[in-house]
Amino acid sequence: MLALISKEKIIDSLRDLPEETTIEEAMERLYLLAKIEKGITQADKGQCISHEEERVFHLRGGDII
């Protein structure tokens, strides 16, 4: 699922980059923004687990609870 991001958020994110920057740095910034927006959307939909559930998951060696 692709994260929908407003054009204003994209522009603001790119404005924060240094005046001299690379395409790769801009792409990394936009990729990070997309990942954050996706995470927020998933959390809003309840598609997340608690810290305790994650801790137990890893203590069990990654076995599904």
N, C-alpha and C positions, 0 to 999 in steps of 0.2 A: 504494500500500500504506500503510495506516495503522499508525502505531507503537503497539504496546501498551505502556502505562506503568502501573506499579503506582499504586494510589490513594495510597499513602504518599509516593511521589515527587512526585505532583501536589500534595498537601497541603503537603509540605516546601517546594516551590517557591513556593507562594502565601504561606506563612508568612514567607518572606524579603522580601516586599514591604513597603513602608512602611505604617504604620497607616492613613494616609489615602491612598488610591490610586484609580485609575479602573478601570472595567471593561476599557478598552482596554489599560492596562498589564498587567492580569492575563492578558488574552488573548494579548498579545505574549509574556509569560513562558511561558505554556503552549505556544504555537506554537514557541518556541525549544527548549523541552524536547522536544517531539515531533520536531523536526528533528534534534536531537542523538541521540536514541534511534534514529531511523531510520538515521542515519549509522553508529552503532555496530553495528546489526544488519547493515547492508550490509557493513561491514568484516569482521565475524565470518564472513559468508558468502563472503568473497573477492571481493565486488562493488566493487572499487576499483582504482585505477591508482596506480602509483608517482609520486613527484614528478618523476622523470626523464621518464616517459611524458607527463605533463601538460606539462612544459616543452617537449618536442619537439613536441607537439600545437600549442602556441601559436606556437612558432617557425615552424612550417609554415603559419601563417595559419589554424589551426583545422581543417585537413584531417585526416581520419581516417588513422591510420598503416596 
